[in-house]
Amino acid sequence: MFLVMQPTDSGEANYILFHADPRPQGRSLPVREGVDLEELPIDDDEWGLDDVEPGEGGPQVVAQSRQSPNRFRFFRSELEVPKKFDVVTGAVKEWATQQT
């Protein structure tokens, strides 16, 4: 995956993850290659993300590995985040891009 960190007015950054390199589509911000996003497994007693209205559930926290800065992982709460990860304070979005 590819990561673009988009600055915000608040001083934080939005983390935008792409499945394909966004530079050919004109992305002007720096792009980090080789990023891994580990999805949160869905337990048998949980609804899938497709069954949840936006803002009403699903993964609540994204954290970045201290040992491997290109590794990001979803957690159900900040209480589940191990010490070897730092919680990402900005918004995290996953975008698909078209390859030409």
Buried (B, 14 or more C-beta within 10 A) or exposed (E): BBBBBBEEEEEBBBBBBBBBBBBEEEBEEEBBEEBEBEEBEEEEEBEEEEEEEEEEEBBEBBBBBEEEEBBBBBBBEEEBBEEEBEEBEBEBEEEEBEEE
